[in-house]
């Protein structure tokens, strides 16, 4: 386990994360005034679940009645038919 001071962690954060991602380090302790203050580790990737099509077959879309389009447009625009 590698220990780095706060200044080094601030100036080399991207390199520290790269060391974790590559597997060179599994955990890095960040110390303030020689005392451990934080632990830098990789997080487990979130499980990606299928979201599209979750409700497939549960809902039925209504049919479009184009005859009502003019009436709806009049209602929305405030025009009297």
mmCIF file of the N, C-alpha and C atoms, coordinates in Angstrom:
data_MODEL
# 
_entry.id   MODEL 
# 
loop_
_atom_site.group_PDB 
_atom_site.id 
_atom_site.type_symbol 
_atom_site.label_atom_id 
_atom_site.label_alt_id 
_atom_site.label_comp_id 
_atom_site.label_asym_id 
_atom_site.label_entity_id 
_atom_site.label_seq_id 
_atom_site.pdbx_PDB_ins_code 
_atom_site.Cartn_x 
_atom_site.Cartn_y 
_atom_site.Cartn_z 
_atom_site.occupancy 
_atom_site.B_iso_or_equiv 
_atom_site.pdbx_formal_charge 
_atom_site.auth_seq_id 
_atom_site.auth_comp_id 
_atom_site.auth_asym_id 
_atom_site.auth_atom_id 
_atom_site.pdbx_PDB_model_num 
ATOM 1   N N  . UNK A 1 1  ? 0.856   -1.172 0.000   1.00 0.00 ? 1  UNK A N  1 
ATOM 2   C CA . UNK A 1 1  ? 0.000   0.000  0.000   1.00 0.00 ? 1  UNK A CA 1 
ATOM 3   C C  . UNK A 1 1  ? 0.899   1.230  0.000   1.00 0.00 ? 1  UNK A C  1 
ATOM 4   N N  . UNK A 1 2  ? 0.640   2.082  -0.934  1.00 0.00 ? 2  UNK A N  1 
ATOM 5   C CA . UNK A 1 2  ? 1.441   3.292  -1.105  1.00 0.00 ? 2  UNK A CA 1 
ATOM 6   C C  . UNK A 1 2  ? 0.837   4.429  -0.291  1.00 0.00 ? 2  UNK A C  1 
ATOM 7   N N  . UNK A 1 3  ? 1.698   5.244  0.305   1.00 0.00 ? 3  UNK A N  1 
ATOM 8   C CA . UNK A 1 3  ? 1.261   6.412  1.070   1.00 0.00 ? 3  UNK A CA 1 
ATOM 9   C C  . UNK A 1 3  ? 1.851   7.648  0.416   1.00 0.00 ? 3  UNK A C  1 
ATOM 10  N N  . UNK A 1 4  ? 0.989   8.622  0.114   1.00 0.00 ? 4  UNK A N  1 
ATOM 11  C CA . UNK A 1 4  ? 1.453   9.889  -0.469  1.00 0.00 ? 4  UNK A CA 1 
ATOM 12  C C  . UNK A 1 4  ? 0.930   11.033 0.376   1.00 0.00 ? 4  UNK A C  1 
ATOM 13  N N  . UNK A 1 5  ? 1.683   12.128 0.387   1.00 0.00 ? 5  UNK A N  1 
ATOM 14  C CA . UNK A 1 5  ? 1.197   13.287 1.144   1.00 0.00 ? 5  UNK A CA 1 
ATOM 15  C C  . UNK A 1 5  ? 0.190   14.073 0.314   1.00 0.00 ? 5  UNK A C  1 
ATOM 16  N N  . UNK A 1 6  ? -0.509  14.971 0.963   1.00 0.00 ? 6  UNK A N  1 
ATOM 17  C CA . UNK A 1 6  ? -1.597  15.727 0.339   1.00 0.00 ? 6  UNK A CA 1 
ATOM 18  C C  . UNK A 1 6  ? -1.118  16.509 -0.882  1.00 0.00 ? 6  UNK A C  1 
ATOM 19  N N  . UNK A 1 7  ? 0.019   17.161 -0.789  1.00 0.00 ? 7  UNK A N  1 
ATOM 20  C CA . UNK A 1 7  ? 0.524   17.961 -1.914  1.00 0.00 ? 7  UNK A CA 1 
ATOM 21  C C  . UNK A 1 7  ? 0.821   17.071 -3.117  1.00 0.00 ? 7  UNK A C  1 
ATOM 22  N N  . UNK A 1 8  ? 1.459   15.929 -2.881  1.00 0.00 ? 8  UNK A N  1 
ATOM 23  C CA . UNK A 1 8  ? 1.745   15.011 -3.973  1.00 0.00 ? 8  UNK A CA 1 
ATOM 24  C C  . UNK A 1 8  ? 0.459   14.466 -4.589  1.00 0.00 ? 8  UNK A C  1 
ATOM 25  N N  . UNK A 1 9  ? -0.526  14.167 -3.761  1.00 0.00 ? 9  UNK A N  1 
ATOM 26  C CA . UNK A 1 9  ? -1.801  13.658 -4.260  1.00 0.00 ? 9  UNK A CA 1 
ATOM 27  C C  . UNK A 1 9  ? -2.493  14.702 -5.133  1.00 0.00 ? 9  UNK A C  1 
ATOM 28  N N  . UNK A 1 10 ? -2.452  15.965 -4.711  1.00 0.00 ? 10 UNK A N  1 
ATOM 29  C CA . UNK A 1 10 ? -3.094  17.023 -5.498  1.00 0.00 ? 10 UNK A CA 1 
ATOM 30  C C  . UNK A 1 10 ? -2.402  17.215 -6.836  1.00 0.00 ? 10 UNK A C  1 
ATOM 31  N N  . UNK A 1 11 ? -1.088  17.143 -6.849  1.00 0.00 ? 11 UNK A N  1 
ATOM 32  C CA . UNK A 1 11 ? -0.367  17.440 -8.087  1.00 0.00 ? 11 UNK A CA 1 
ATOM 33  C C  . UNK A 1 11 ? -0.253  16.232 -9.015  1.00 0.00 ? 11 UNK A C  1 
ATOM 34  N N  . UNK A 1 12 ? -0.473  15.022 -8.500  1.00 0.00 ? 12 UNK A N  1 
ATOM 35  C CA . UNK A 1 12 ? -0.331  13.830 -9.347  1.00 0.00 ? 12 UNK A CA 1 
ATOM 36  C C  . UNK A 1 12 ? -1.565  12.941 -9.310  1.00 0.00 ? 12 UNK A C  1 
ATOM 37  N N  . UNK A 1 13 ? -2.723  13.520 -9.099  1.00 0.00 ? 13 UNK A N  1 
ATOM 38  C CA . UNK A 1 13 ? -3.942  12.730 -8.964  1.00 0.00 ? 13 UNK A CA 1 
ATOM 39  C C  . UNK A 1 13 ? -4.194  11.842 -10.182 1.00 0.00 ? 13 UNK A C  1 
ATOM 40  N N  . UNK A 1 14 ? -4.048  12.366 -11.369 1.00 0.00 ? 14 UNK A N  1 
ATOM 41  C CA . UNK A 1 14 ? -4.321  11.551 -12.563 1.00 0.00 ? 14 UNK A CA 1 
ATOM 42  C C  . UNK A 1 14 ? -3.351  10.376 -12.647 1.00 0.00 ? 14 UNK A C  1 
ATOM 43  N N  . UNK A 1 15 ? -2.095  10.566 -12.248 1.00 0.00 ? 15 UNK A N  1 
ATOM 44  C CA . UNK A 1 15 ? -1.136  9.453  -12.257 1.00 0.00 ? 15 UNK A CA 1 
ATOM 45  C C  . UNK A 1 15 ? -1.477  8.420  -11.187 1.00 0.00 ? 15 UNK A C  1 
ATOM 46  N N  . UNK A 1 16 ? -1.949  8.878  -10.042 1.00 0.00 ? 16 UNK A N  1 
ATOM 47  C CA . UNK A 1 16 ? -2.340  7.950  -8.982  1.00 0.00 ? 16 UNK A CA 1 
ATOM 48  C C  . UNK A 1 16 ? -3.523  7.090  -9.429  1.00 0.00 ? 16 UNK A C  1 
ATOM 49  N N  . UNK A 1 17 ? -4.495  7.714  -10.062 1.00 0.00 ? 17 UNK A N  1 
ATOM 50  C CA . UNK A 1 17 ? -5.650  6.961  -10.560 1.00 0.00 ? 17 UNK A CA 1 
ATOM 51  C C  . UNK A 1 17 ? -5.229  6.003  -11.661 1.00 0.00 ? 17 UNK A C  1 
ATOM 52  N N  . UNK A 1 18 ? -4.322  6.426  -12.512 1.00 0.00 ? 18 UNK A N  1 
ATOM 53  C CA . UNK A 1 18 ? -3.813  5.547  -13.563 1.00 0.00 ? 18 UNK A CA 1 
ATOM 54  C C  . UNK A 1 18 ? -3.118  4.327  -12.955 1.00 0.00 ? 18 UNK A C  1 
ATOM 55  N N  . UNK A 1 19 ? -2.385  4.519  -11.852 1.00 0.00 ? 19 UNK A N  1 
ATOM 56  C CA . UNK A 1 19 ? -1.718  3.396  -11.180 1.00 0.00 ? 19 UNK A CA 1 
ATOM 57  C C  . UNK A 1 19 ? -2.748  2.412  -10.630 1.00 0.00 ? 19 UNK A C  1 
ATOM 58  N N  . UNK A 1 20 ? -3.868  2.926  -10.138 1.00 0.00 ? 20 UNK A N  1 
ATOM 59  C CA . UNK A 1 20 ? -4.931  2.039  -9.653  1.00 0.00 ? 20 UNK A CA 1 
ATOM 60  C C  . UNK A 1 20 ? -5.579  1.281  -10.806 1.00 0.00 ? 20 UNK A C  1 
ATOM 61  N N  . UNK A 1 21 ? -5.874  2.000  -11.883 1.00 0.00 ? 21 UNK A N  1 
ATOM 62  C CA . UNK A 1 21 ? -6.536  1.375  -13.032 1.00 0.00 ? 21 UNK A CA 1 
ATOM 63  C C  . UNK A 1 21 ? -5.669  0.315  -13.696 1.00 0.00 ? 21 UNK A C  1 
ATOM 64  N N  . UNK A 1 22 ? -4.374  0.540  -13.714 1.00 0.00 ? 22 UNK A N  1 
ATOM 65  C CA . UNK A 1 22 ? -3.473  -0.418 -14.358 1.00 0.00 ? 22 UNK A CA 1 
ATOM 66  C C  . UNK A 1 22 ? -3.163  -1.605 -13.461 1.00 0.00 ? 22 UNK A C  1 
ATOM 67  N N  . UNK A 1 23 ? -3.487  -1.498 -12.173 1.00 0.00 ? 23 UNK A N  1 
ATOM 68  C CA . UNK A 1 23 ? -3.231  -2.596 -11.251 1.00 0.00 ? 23 UNK A CA 1 
ATOM 69  C C  . UNK A 1 23 ? -1.899  -2.516 -10.545 1.00 0.00 ? 23 UNK A C  1 
ATOM 70  N N  . UNK A 1 24 ? -1.108  -1.479 -10.809 1.00 0.00 ? 24 UNK A N  1 
ATOM 71  C CA . UNK A 1 24 ? 0.177   -1.327 -10.111 1.00 0.00 ? 24 UNK A CA 1 
ATOM 72  C C  . UNK A 1 24 ? -0.029  -1.138 -8.617  1.00 0.00 ? 24 UNK A C  1 
ATOM 73  N N  . UNK A 1 25 ? -1.112  -0.434 -8.251  1.00 0.00 ? 25 UNK A N  1 
ATOM 74  C CA . UNK A 1 25 ? -1.489  -0.241 -6.849  1.00 0.00 ? 25 UNK A CA 1 
ATOM 75  C C  . UNK A 1 25 ? -2.941  -0.654 -6.688  1.00 0.00 ? 25 UNK A C  1 
ATOM 76  N N  . UNK A 1 26 ? -3.266  -1.211 -5.533  1.00 0.00 ? 26 UNK A N  1 
ATOM 77  C CA . UNK A 1 26 ? -4.656  -1.554 -5.266  1.00 0.00 ? 26 UNK A CA 1 
ATOM 78  C C  . UNK A 1 26 ? -5.302  -0.533 -4.347  1.00 0.00 ? 26 UNK A C  1 
ATOM 79  N N  . UNK A 1 27 ? -4.463  0.186  -3.614  1.00 0.00 ? 27 UNK A N  1 
ATOM 80  C CA . UNK A 1 27 ? -4.971  1.173  -2.665  1.00 0.00 ? 27 UNK A CA 1 
ATOM 81  C C  . UNK A 1 27 ? -3.865  2.177  -2.400  1.00 0.00 ? 27 UNK A C  1 
ATOM 82  N N  . UNK A 1 28 ? -4.232  3.439  -2.299  1.00 0.00 ? 28 UNK A N  1 
ATOM 83  C CA . UNK A 1 28 ? -3.263  4.497  -2.010  1.00 0.00 ? 28 UNK A CA 1 
ATOM 84  C C  . UNK A 1 28 ? -3.794  5.306  -0.837  1.00 0.00 ? 28 UNK A C  1 
ATOM 85  N N  . UNK A 1 29 ? -2.983  5.451  0.193   1.00 0.00 ? 29 UNK A N  1 
ATOM 86  C CA . UNK A 1 29 ? -3.368  6.276  1.342   1.00 0.00 ? 29 UNK A CA 1 
ATOM 87  C C  . UNK A 1 29 ? -2.855  7.685  1.126   1.00 0.00 ? 29 UNK A C  1 
ATOM 88  N N  . UNK A 1 30 ? -3.702  8.649  1.416   1.00 0.00 ? 30 UNK A N  1 
ATOM 89  C CA . UNK A 1 30 ? -3.317  10.047 1.331   1.00 0.00 ? 30 UNK A CA 1 
ATOM 90  C C  . UNK A 1 30 ? -3.183  10.562 2.756   1.00 0.00 ? 30 UNK A C  1 
ATOM 91  N N  . UNK A 1 31 ? -2.006  11.086 3.062   1.00 0.00 ? 31 UNK A N  1 
ATOM 92  C CA . UNK A 1 31 ? -1.715  11.520 4.430   1.00 0.00 ? 31 UNK A CA 1 
ATOM 93  C C  . UNK A 1 31 ? -1.636  13.040 4.517   1.00 0.00 ? 31 UNK A C  1 
ATOM 94  N N  . UNK A 1 32 ? -2.067  13.532 5.661   1.00 0.00 ? 32 UNK A N  1 
ATOM 95  C CA . UNK A 1 32 ? -1.931  14.962 5.959   1.00 0.00 ? 32 UNK A CA 1 
ATOM 96  C C  . UNK A 1 32 ? -1.095  15.042 7.230   1.00 0.00 ? 32 UNK A C  1 
ATOM 97  N N  . UNK A 1 33 ? 0.030   15.731 7.143   1.00 0.00 ? 33 UNK A N  1 
ATOM 98  C CA . UNK A 1 33 ? 0.963   15.849 8.261   1.00 0.00 ? 33 UNK A CA 1 
ATOM 99  C C  . UNK A 1 33 ? 1.393   14.478 8.784   1.00 0.00 ? 33 UNK A C  1 
ATOM 100 N N  . UNK A 1 34 ? 1.588   13.532 7.865   1.00 0.00 ? 34 UNK A N  1 
ATOM 101 C CA . UNK A 1 34 ? 2.065   12.215 8.229   1.00 0.00 ? 34 UNK A CA 1 
ATOM 102 C C  . UNK A 1 34 ? 1.005   11.263 8.757   1.00 0.00 ? 34 UNK A C  1 
ATOM 103 N N  . UNK A 1 35 ? -0.227  11.718 8.879   1.00 0.00 ? 35 UNK A N  1 
ATOM 104 C CA . UNK A 1 35 ? -1.307  10.861 9.386   1.00 0.00 ? 35 UNK A CA 1 
ATOM 105 C C  . UNK A 1 35 ? -2.272  10.539 8.247   1.00 0.00 ? 35 UNK A C  1 
ATOM 106 N N  . UNK A 1 36 ? -2.634  9.261  8.093   1.00 0.00 ? 36 UNK A N  1 
ATOM 107 C CA . UNK A 1 36 ? -3.571  8.905  7.022   1.00 0.00 ? 36 UNK A CA 1 
ATOM 108 C C  . UNK A 1 36 ? -4.884  9.679  7.147   1.00 0.00 ? 36 UNK A C  1 
ATOM 109 N N  . UNK A 1 37 ? -5.308  10.283 6.024   1.00 0.00 ? 37 UNK A N  1 
ATOM 110 C CA . UNK A 1 37 ? -6.530  11.088 6.029   1.00 0.00 ? 37 UNK A CA 1 
ATOM 111 C C  . UNK A 1 37 ? -7.581  10.538 5.068   1.00 0.00 ? 37 UNK A C  1 
ATOM 112 N N  . UNK A 1 38 ? -7.135  9.857  4.015   1.00 0.00 ? 38 UNK A N  1 
ATOM 113 C CA . UNK A 1 38 ? -8.085  9.355  3.019   1.00 0.00 ? 38 UNK A CA 1 
ATOM 114 C C  . UNK A 1 38 ? -7.490  8.139  2.332   1.00 0.00 ? 38 UNK A C  1 
ATOM 115 N N  . UNK A 1 39 ? -8.382  7.355  1.744   1.00 0.00 ? 39 UNK A N  1 
ATOM 116 C CA . UNK A 1 39 ? -7.967  6.151  1.019   1.00 0.00 ? 39 UNK A CA 1 
ATOM 117 C C  . UNK A 1 39 ? -8.467  6.279  -0.412  1.00 0.00 ? 39 UNK A C  1 
ATOM 118 N N  . UNK A 1 40 ? -7.580  6.078  -1.353  1.00 0.00 ? 40 UNK A N  1 
ATOM 119 C CA . UNK A 1 40 ? -7.929  6.146  -2.768  1.00 0.00 ? 40 UNK A CA 1 
ATOM 120 C C  . UNK A 1 40 ? -7.947  4.722  -3.318  1.00 0.00 ? 40 UNK A C  1 
ATOM 121 N N  . UNK A 1 41 ? -9.129  4.281  -3.761  1.00 0.00 ? 41 UNK A N  1 
ATOM 122 C CA . UNK A 1 41 ? -9.278  2.947  -4.334  1.00 0.00 ? 41 UNK A CA 1 
ATOM 123 C C  . UNK A 1 41 ? -10.175 3.033  -5.555  1.00 0.00 ? 41 UNK A C  1 
ATOM 124 N N  . UNK A 1 42 ? -10.150 1.986  -6.356  1.00 0.00 ? 42 UNK A N  1 
ATOM 125 C CA . UNK A 1 42 ? -11.056 1.917  -7.496  1.00 0.00 ? 42 UNK A CA 1 
ATOM 126 C C  . UNK A 1 42 ? -12.451 1.570  -6.997  1.00 0.00 ? 42 UNK A C  1 
ATOM 127 N N  . UNK A 1 43 ? -13.439 2.070  -7.676  1.00 0.00 ? 43 UNK A N  1 
ATOM 128 C CA . UNK A 1 43 ? -14.807 1.697  -7.346  1.00 0.00 ? 43 UNK A CA 1 
ATOM 129 C C  . UNK A 1 43 ? -15.235 0.573  -8.271  1.00 0.00 ? 43 UNK A C  1 
ATOM 130 N N  . UNK A 1 44 ? -16.146 -0.231 -7.775  1.00 0.00 ? 44 UNK A N  1 
ATOM 131 C CA . UNK A 1 44 ? -16.678 -1.300 -8.605  1.00 0.00 ? 44 UNK A CA 1 
ATOM 132 C C  . UNK A 1 44 ? -17.572 -0.674 -9.666  1.00 0.00 ? 44 UNK A C  1 
ATOM 133 N N  . UNK A 1 45 ? -17.415 -1.098 -10.915 1.00 0.00 ? 45 UNK A N  1 
ATOM 134 C CA . UNK A 1 45 ? -18.291 -0.536 -11.957 1.00 0.00 ? 45 UNK A CA 1 
ATOM 135 C C  . UNK A 1 45 ? -19.747 -0.896 -11.679 1.00 0.00 ? 45 UNK A C  1 
ATOM 136 N N  . UNK A 1 46 ? -20.616 0.039  -11.961 1.00 0.00 ? 46 UNK A N  1 
ATOM 137 C CA . UNK A 1 46 ? -22.040 -0.200 -11.769 1.00 0.00 ? 46 UNK A CA 1 
ATOM 138 C C  . UNK A 1 46 ? -22.532 -1.209 -12.793 1.00 0.00 ? 46 UNK A C  1 
ATOM 139 N N  . UNK A 1 47 ? -23.375 -2.087 -12.357 1.00 0.00 ? 47 UNK A N  1 
ATOM 140 C CA . UNK A 1 47 ? -23.941 -3.072 -13.270 1.00 0.00 ? 47 UNK A CA 1 
ATOM 141 C C  . UNK A 1 47 ? -24.885 -2.363 -14.233 1.00 0.00 ? 47 UNK A C  1 
ATOM 142 N N  . UNK A 1 48 ? -24.650 -2.561 -15.496 1.00 0.00 ? 48 UNK A N  1 
ATOM 143 C CA . UNK A 1 48 ? -25.490 -1.940 -16.518 1.00 0.00 ? 48 UNK A CA 1 
ATOM 144 C C  . UNK A 1 48 ? -26.637 -2.896 -16.806 1.00 0.00 ? 48 UNK A C  1 
ATOM 145 N N  . UNK A 1 49 ? -27.819 -2.407 -16.586 1.00 0.00 ? 49 UNK A N  1 
ATOM 146 C CA . UNK A 1 49 ? -28.985 -3.228 -16.868 1.00 0.00 ? 49 UNK A CA 1 
ATOM 147 C C  . UNK A 1 49 ? -29.688 -2.672 -18.092 1.00 0.00 ? 49 UNK A C  1 
ATOM 148 N N  . UNK A 1 50 ? -30.389 -3.527 -18.765 1.00 0.00 ? 50 UNK A N  1 
ATOM 149 C CA . UNK A 1 50 ? -31.113 -3.096 -19.952 1.00 0.00 ? 50 UNK A CA 1 
ATOM 150 C C  . UNK A 1 50 ? -32.296 -2.244 -19.516 1.00 0.00 ? 50 UNK A C  1 
ATOM 151 N N  . UNK A 1 51 ? -32.377 -1.028 -20.024 1.00 0.00 ? 51 UNK A N  1 
ATOM 152 C CA . UNK A 1 51 ? -33.468 -0.145 -19.663 1.00 0.00 ? 51 UNK A CA 1 
ATOM 153 C C  . UNK A 1 51 ? -34.440 0.054  -20.810 1.00 0.00 ? 51 UNK A C  1 
ATOM 154 N N  . UNK A 1 52 ? -33.943 0.062  -22.017 1.00 0.00 ? 52 UNK A N  1 
ATOM 155 C CA . UNK A 1 52 ? -34.829 0.274  -23.145 1.00 0.00 ? 52 UNK A CA 1 
ATOM 156 C C  . UNK A 1 52 ? -35.671 -0.975 -23.357 1.00 0.00 ? 52 UNK A C  1 
ATOM 157 N N  . UNK A 1 53 ? -36.933 -0.792 -23.533 1.00 0.00 ? 53 UNK A N  1 
ATOM 158 C CA . UNK A 1 53 ? -37.815 -1.913 -23.777 1.00 0.00 ? 53 UNK A CA 1 
ATOM 159 C C  . UNK A 1 53 ? -38.276 -2.624 -22.522 1.00 0.00 ? 53 UNK A C  1 
ATOM 160 N N  . UNK A 1 54 ? -38.070 -2.004 -21.361 1.00 0.00 ? 54 UNK A N  1 
ATOM 161 C CA . UNK A 1 54 ? -38.461 -2.635 -20.100 1.00 0.00 ? 54 UNK A CA 1 
ATOM 162 C C  . UNK A 1 54 ? -39.962 -2.888 -20.071 1.00 0.00 ? 54 UNK A C  1 
ATOM 163 N N  . UNK A 1 55 ? -40.745 -1.958 -20.579 1.00 0.00 ? 55 UNK A N  1 
ATOM 164 C CA . UNK A 1 55 ? -42.205 -2.087 -20.523 1.00 0.00 ? 55 UNK A CA 1 
ATOM 165 C C  . UNK A 1 55 ? -42.782 -2.596 -21.843 1.00 0.00 ? 55 UNK A C  1 
ATOM 166 N N  . UNK A 1 56 ? -41.944 -3.222 -22.643 1.00 0.00 ? 56 UNK A N  1 
ATOM 167 C CA . UNK A 1 56 ? -42.405 -3.708 -23.943 1.00 0.00 ? 56 UNK A CA 1 
ATOM 168 C C  . UNK A 1 56 ? -43.548 -4.705 -23.748 1.00 0.00 ? 56 UNK A C  1 
ATOM 169 N N  . UNK A 1 57 ? -44.660 -4.435 -24.416 1.00 0.00 ? 57 UNK A N  1 
ATOM 170 C CA . UNK A 1 57 ? -45.816 -5.297 -24.318 1.00 0.00 ? 57 UNK A CA 1 
ATOM 171 C C  . UNK A 1 57 ? -46.746 -4.968 -23.170 1.00 0.00 ? 57 UNK A C  1 
ATOM 172 N N  . UNK A 1 58 ? -46.349 -4.070 -22.282 1.00 0.00 ? 58 UNK A N  1 
ATOM 173 C CA . UNK A 1 58 ? -47.188 -3.709 -21.135 1.00 0.00 ? 58 UNK A CA 1 
ATOM 174 C C  . UNK A 1 58 ? -48.179 -2.616 -21.514 1.00 0.00 ? 58 UNK A C  1 
ATOM 175 N N  . UNK A 1 59 ? -47.745 -1.694 -22.371 1.00 0.00 ? 59 UNK A N  1 
ATOM 176 C CA . UNK A 1 59 ? -48.600 -0.576 -22.766 1.00 0.00 ? 59 UNK A CA 1 
ATOM 177 C C  . UNK A 1 59 ? -48.885 -0.656 -24.254 1.00 0.00 ? 59 UNK A C  1 
ATOM 178 N N  . UNK A 1 60 ? -50.053 -0.196 -24.611 1.00 0.00 ? 60 UNK A N  1 
ATOM 179 C CA . UNK A 1 60 ? -50.433 -0.148 -26.015 1.00 0.00 ? 60 UNK A CA 1 
ATOM 180 C C  . UNK A 1 60 ? -50.643 1.315  -26.384 1.00 0.00 ? 60 UNK A C  1 
ATOM 181 N N  . UNK A 1 61 ? -49.944 1.764  -27.403 1.00 0.00 ? 61 UNK A N  1 
ATOM 182 C CA . UNK A 1 61 ? -50.077 3.141  -27.847 1.00 0.00 ? 61 UNK A CA 1 
ATOM 183 C C  . UNK A 1 61 ? -51.402 3.317  -28.577 1.00 0.00 ? 61 UNK A C  1 
ATOM 184 N N  . UNK A 1 62 ? -52.075 4.425  -28.299 1.00 0.00 ? 62 UNK A N  1 
ATOM 185 C CA . UNK A 1 62 ? -53.352 4.643  -28.979 1.00 0.00 ? 62 UNK A CA 1 
ATOM 186 C C  . UNK A 1 62 ? -53.131 4.927  -30.458 1.00 0.00 ? 62 UNK A C  1 
ATOM 187 N N  . UNK A 1 63 ? -54.136 4.633  -31.263 1.00 0.00 ? 63 UNK A N  1 
ATOM 188 C CA . UNK A 1 63 ? -54.038 4.919  -32.687 1.00 0.00 ? 63 UNK A CA 1 
ATOM 189 C C  . UNK A 1 63 ? -54.196 6.421  -32.893 1.00 0.00 ? 63 UNK A C  1 
ATOM 190 N N  . UNK A 1 64 ? -53.595 6.904  -33.940 1.00 0.00 ? 64 UNK A N  1 
ATOM 191 C CA . UNK A 1 64 ? -53.634 8.331  -34.245 1.00 0.00 ? 64 UNK A CA 1 
ATOM 192 C C  . UNK A 1 64 ? -54.828 8.602  -35.148 1.00 0.00 ? 64 UNK A C  1 
ATOM 193 N N  . UNK A 1 65 ? -55.671 9.550  -34.722 1.00 0.00 ? 65 UNK A N  1 
ATOM 194 C CA . UNK A 1 65 ? -56.833 9.926  -35.526 1.00 0.00 ? 65 UNK A CA 1 
ATOM 195 C C  . UNK A 1 65 ? -56.552 11.314 -36.073 1.00 0.00 ? 65 UNK A C  1 
ATOM 196 N N  . UNK A 1 66 ? -56.123 11.380 -37.314 1.00 0.00 ? 66 UNK A N  1 
ATOM 197 C CA . UNK A 1 66 ? -55.741 12.650 -37.914 1.00 0.00 ? 66 UNK A CA 1 
ATOM 198 C C  . UNK A 1 66 ? -56.927 13.576 -38.132 1.00 0.00 ? 66 UNK A C  1 
ATOM 199 N N  . UNK A 1 67 ? -58.117 13.061 -38.044 1.00 0.00 ? 67 UNK A N  1 
ATOM 200 C CA . UNK A 1 67 ? -59.300 13.900 -38.236 1.00 0.00 ? 67 UNK A CA 1 
ATOM 201 C C  . UNK A 1 67 ? -59.439 14.905 -37.095 1.00 0.00 ? 67 UNK A C  1 
ATOM 202 N N  . UNK A 1 68 ? -58.903 14.571 -35.927 1.00 0.00 ? 68 UNK A N  1 
ATOM 203 C CA . UNK A 1 68 ? -59.015 15.470 -34.775 1.00 0.00 ? 68 UNK A CA 1 
ATOM 204 C C  . UNK A 1 68 ? -57.883 16.496 -34.694 1.00 0.00 ? 68 UNK A C  1 
ATOM 205 N N  . UNK A 1 69 ? -56.893 16.427 -35.580 1.00 0.00 ? 69 UNK A N  1 
ATOM 206 C CA . UNK A 1 69 ? -55.747 17.331 -35.507 1.00 0.00 ? 69 UNK A CA 1 
ATOM 207 C C  . UNK A 1 69 ? -56.157 18.802 -35.562 1.00 0.00 ? 69 UNK A C  1 
ATOM 208 N N  . UNK A 1 70 ? -57.042 19.153 -36.462 1.00 0.00 ? 70 UNK A N  1 
ATOM 209 C CA . UNK A 1 70 ? -57.455 20.550 -36.605 1.00 0.00 ? 70 UNK A CA 1 
ATOM 210 C C  . UNK A 1 70 ? -58.164 21.026 -35.338 1.00 0.00 ? 70 UNK A C  1 
ATOM 211 N N  . UNK A 1 71 ? -59.015 20.196 -34.751 1.00 0.00 ? 71 UNK A N  1 
ATOM 212 C CA . UNK A 1 71 ? -59.735 20.583 -33.538 1.00 0.00 ? 71 UNK A CA 1 
ATOM 213 C C  . UNK A 1 71 ? -58.775 20.773 -32.368 1.00 0.00 ? 71 UNK A C  1 
ATOM 214 N N  . UNK A 1 72 ? -57.782 19.910 -32.255 1.00 0.00 ? 72 UNK A N  1 
ATOM 215 C CA . UNK A 1 72 ? -56.798 20.029 -31.172 1.00 0.00 ? 72 UNK A CA 1 
ATOM 216 C C  . UNK A 1 72 ? -55.963 21.287 -31.372 1.00 0.00 ? 72 UNK A C  1 
ATOM 217 N N  . UNK A 1 73 ? -55.571 21.565 -32.599 1.00 0.00 ? 73 UNK A N  1 
ATOM 218 C CA . UNK A 1 73 ? -54.792 22.770 -32.884 1.00 0.00 ? 73 UNK A CA 1 
ATOM 219 C C  . UNK A 1 73 ? -55.595 24.009 -32.518 1.00 0.00 ? 73 UNK A C  1 
ATOM 220 N N  . UNK A 1 74 ? -56.869 24.020 -32.845 1.00 0.00 ? 74 UNK A N  1 
ATOM 221 C CA . UNK A 1 74 ? -57.725 25.160 -32.495 1.00 0.00 ? 74 UNK A CA 1 
ATOM 222 C C  . UNK A 1 74 ? -57.818 25.329 -30.986 1.00 0.00 ? 74 UNK A C  1 
ATOM 223 N N  . UNK A 1 75 ? -57.939 24.231 -30.259 1.00 0.00 ? 75 UNK A N  1 
ATOM 224 C CA . UNK A 1 75 ? -58.013 24.306 -28.795 1.00 0.00 ? 75 UNK A CA 1 
ATOM 225 C C  . UNK A 1 75 ? -56.730 24.868 -28.193 1.00 0.00 ? 75 UNK A C  1 
ATOM 226 N N  . UNK A 1 76 ? -55.614 24.457 -28.737 1.00 0.00 ? 76 UNK A N  1 
ATOM 227 C CA . UNK A 1 76 ? -54.318 24.891 -28.190 1.00 0.00 ? 76 UNK A CA 1 
ATOM 228 C C  . UNK A 1 76 ? -53.971 26.329 -28.554 1.00 0.00 ? 76 UNK A C  1 
ATOM 229 N N  . UNK A 1 77 ? -54.387 26.755 -29.715 1.00 0.00 ? 77 UNK A N  1 
ATOM 230 C CA . UNK A 1 77 ? -54.057 28.120 -30.142 1.00 0.00 ? 77 UNK A CA 1 
ATOM 231 C C  . UNK A 1 77 ? -55.117 29.137 -29.773 1.00 0.00 ? 77 UNK A C  1 
ATOM 232 N N  . UNK A 1 78 ? -56.277 28.650 -29.330 1.00 0.00 ? 78 UNK A N  1 
ATOM 233 C CA . UNK A 1 78 ? -57.337 29.563 -28.917 1.00 0.00 ? 78 UNK A CA 1 
ATOM 234 C C  . UNK A 1 78 ? -58.218 30.024 -30.056 1.00 0.00 ? 78 UNK A C  1 
ATOM 235 N N  . UNK A 1 79 ? -58.043 29.458 -31.243 1.00 0.00 ? 79 UNK A N  1 
ATOM 236 C CA . UNK A 1 79 ? -58.886 29.827 -32.373 1.00 0.00 ? 79 UNK A CA 1 
ATOM 237 C C  . UNK A 1 79 ? -60.256 29.180 -32.220 1.00 0.00 ? 79 UNK A C  1 
ATOM 238 N N  . UNK A 1 80 ? -61.277 29.930 -32.566 1.00 0.00 ? 80 UNK A N  1 
ATOM 239 C CA . UNK A 1 80 ? -62.629 29.374 -32.536 1.00 0.00 ? 80 UNK A CA 1 
ATOM 240 C C  . UNK A 1 80 ? -62.930 28.735 -33.891 1.00 0.00 ? 80 UNK A C  1 
ATOM 241 N N  . UNK A 1 81 ? -63.477 27.561 -33.854 1.00 0.00 ? 81 UNK A N  1 
ATOM 242 C CA . UNK A 1 81 ? -63.772 26.871 -35.099 1.00 0.00 ? 81 UNK A CA 1 
ATOM 243 C C  . UNK A 1 81 ? -65.200 27.126 -35.516 1.00 0.00 ? 81 UNK A C  1 
# 
